[in-house]
Amino acid sequence: MDNSCFYHGVQTACGVHSGIFDSDLCENIFVLSGGSSELKEKIFLLVSEELSKKNIENELLFSWEKCFGIFCAEKNFLIADENFLSKKETEKAKNFFNLDEIFSEKISLDLLHICLASRRKKLERCQRFLTAANSIRDDMLRIDLQSTDVGKVIEYSSRLWKRCGGTLQGRVGTETKKFVSCVTSDGVELNMKAFDSCERLAVIADKTGAVSSLIVDRLRRYALGSGYDVVSCVCSLDSETVEHIIIPELKFGVFSSKYYHRIAPKKERKVYAERFHSKDRELFKNRLNFTMKAYRSLMNEAFESLKEAELEERKLDRIFGNVIDPSPIVDEIINSL
C-alpha cells in the first residue's frame, strides 16, 4: 500500500505525533532542531537524495504541508524535525543537529527568539483547545452509547464479515496503525486515496462515531483473529481510537463518516447509525446537540491557532532565507549515519 496516502506529523490532543507507530524499533534517531520548516525540508530532500545514491531505500515523511523527516525501515533509522516528534522519541535520540547554532552567523538571533516564542505560544493554545475538544468528544460518545443496541451492532458486524469473504487463515494477523486524517489550519483533512485499494467499502454514517467505532472494532478483531493483516486508521485527535480499517488482502474496508469529515465516499451505499439506536435516543438529543456545538467551537479555535502559528513559521522562513547552502549539515548527517 502506498504510504503517501497517510499523514505524518499530526497535531493531536496528546501533542504532536510523528505517525511512525513502530519508531520504538529504530536503533538510531537523528533530530534536527531549530531552523525553519523550509530549510529543514531542503535538508531532508538532499539527505534522501544522497541515501538513494548509496542504494539505501528511504521514505520521506510529510505533514499536511512540508516534508519533516526520513524513515528507513531497512537500516532502522529515523531523521526528523524535533517539532514533529513525541517527547519519548526525542529523549531516545542520540544525534542532535541544532540549526540555530550551526547557522548563527547568518541570522538575527534576537528576531529568531521573538518569532519562536510567538510560534510556541500559538501551538500551546492549539494544544489546549484540542485537549478540551477531546474531552467533549468523549462525553459525546458516552451519551450516544447509552441508547445503542449492542445486539444489533454485533448482528450487523457478523453479517458484514461474512459478506466480505473472510475465512480462517490459520494464523494471527498483524495490525499497522496509520493516520488517514489530520488537524490543519483549514479544518480536519481526510485523504480518501487510502481507500482506493478497496473494491468494497462499508460506509457507516454516524454523527458521533459511537456506533461506527463498535462496528469497526469488531471487524478489526474478526480480521486479526482470522489471520488477515489490518491497516487501522486512528483518530487524529487522540491517536488511539480506530476510526476506519482497511484489509488489503480482501480489498475491503470500513469507513466511518462523521459530521466533521469534509469528504466522504459518494459511490458507496451508506448505513446510518440511527438503525442501531433505541427510541431512548430522543431523550439525549438536546445534550448531544449541545456537546456537538461545543466541540465545533473548540475545534474552530484550534484551527485558528494553527493559522496564526503558520504566520510565525513564514517569518522564520524569511529569517533563514540567507542560508543558501545547507550542504555542510547534509554531509554531517550522512557521515553520522
Disulfide bonds with the S-S distance in Angstrom:
none
